[in-house]
Amino acid sequence: MLPIGTDLANALRSFAAIEQDIITFGQTMDAGKASAFVHRRRDMAHEFAVLRNALEREPLLIAQPELMTQALRLLAAFRARNAINQAEWPAIRVRDEPAPFRIAAQSVAAAARDFWRWIEQTLAYRRDANQCGD
């Protein structure tokens, strides 16, 4: 497959970084971190929008509409699972019930795996190999 454009690569890199940050942060949640967790969730919502825009502008996907449809469908599923999780698990509840939150977050993790697997297999982009500083 042809390499993806710089705009999409940058959006994927930025998205992966905030995704990893929020996962790590959520695993160490305590009473003093609820406000910061809310900010990270807002950052994640913003990155979903940036990534969607980058996918929609990617020349490789524009030239192959069926791939565009798959990419946007998988991103939408990931975003929806994330939004549902945030609605069901406000930061205060995450703080007070961290173990059940980690279990509930597995549905988001599954949607994330589906999205990233498709990105790697179809667009030859590996998030772990393309992180900032690597």
C-alpha positions, 0 to 999 in steps of 0.5 A: 500500500502507498504511504499515507500523507503527512497530515494523516500521519501527524493526526494519527500520531497525535491521537495515539499520544493522547489516547495512551496518555488518557489510558495511563492516567485512568489507570492511576486515578485518585481523588486529586486527579478528577479535574485533570481527567476531565481535561484529558477527556476533552482533549481526546474528543478534540483529537477524534475530530481532528483525526476524522478530518485528516481521514476525510482529506487523505488522498489515498482514501479519497481515491478509494471510497470503500476504504474511506467508508471503512476507516470512518466506520471504525473511527465512529465505532471507537468514538461512540464507545468512548462517548458512551463510556464517558457518559456512564463513567463521569470523572467522579465515578471513575475516581470512586470506583476505579476497578469497575471503571477499568472493566467498563473501559474494555469495550472502548479498548476493543473498539480501539483495537479494531480501529488500530488493527485496520489502520495498521493492516490497510494503511501500514501505519503502526502507532507504537512505531510512530510515536513522538520520540521514537 
